[in-house]
C-alpha cells in the first residue's frame, strides 16, 4: 500500500514465488527490545532445535551453545539490543569472526527512524566433536 496517509503499518504483503514441489518456512516472532533473542538458523528447519543453551549476562555478553553431536555448518540469526556499540563475535573459541548486520529493528513501528537493535547473521561451523567450544558462539554487544 503506497498511501502515505495510511496509519496501518501492517498493510503490506510478504510473498515469494515458489517452484513446483518447493516449500519455504517463514519464522516470524515479536522482538523484546531490551533482550537478545535467537531468531533461527539455516541448520535446522524448526528454527531453534539446534540450540543447546542460550544465556546473556548484564554486561552484554551473549553465549549461544549449539548442539554439537553432528558435523554441520550454516548461519545463525540473532537479535541484539543497541545500534551504536561495537560487536565482537567468537565462534568455537576463535575471535575476530565476521558478522553481518542484516537489519536494524525499528522502534515503535515500520515507519520509525529510530532503532532499538540489530539482527545479526553469523557463520558457524560445528565439527561434531562434542567439546565445550565446538558450536559455541559468543557475542559481546
Beta strands, then each sheet from edge to edge (+ up, - down):
strand 1: 37-41
strand 2: 51-56
strand 3: 61-66
strand 4: 72-81
strand 5: 88-91
strand 6: 99-106
strand 7: 115-126
strand 8: 136-140
sheet 1: 1+ 4- 7+ 6-
sheet 2: 2+ 3- 8+ 5-
end
